[in-house]
Amino acid sequence: MNQQFISSVQGSVIQNLHGTAHFGPEAREILSIIHELGGAQAASLESSLHELEDPDARKPDRLVARQKIRSFLSSVGNQLTNASITTLQRYLEQRIGL
């Protein structure tokens, strides 16, 4: 079998198991930052990202999730480029229609 095919299938299975298959590129980037820099908060931040991505979640809950992620991104901002921060903040605002 083709190794590239196996890697592709493996990646899809892992994304489905983690519930991230529907994440767009911005959400995946945030998830990557959470895994890399989230430390003890990583699980809570990942949960907030899932809540933000869930269109059926209550708007007040999505607002809290957005604020939690925004706070985290601000706290690790010196480790990210300005372009990444602007892109990610724009994404967070668009997720709840602000």
Secondary structure, 3 states (H helix, E strand, C coil): CCHHHHHHHHHHHHHHHHCCCCCCHHHHHHHHHHHHHCHHHHHHHHHHHHHHHCCCCCHHHHHHHHHHHHHHHHHCHHHCCHHHHHHHHHHHHHHCCC
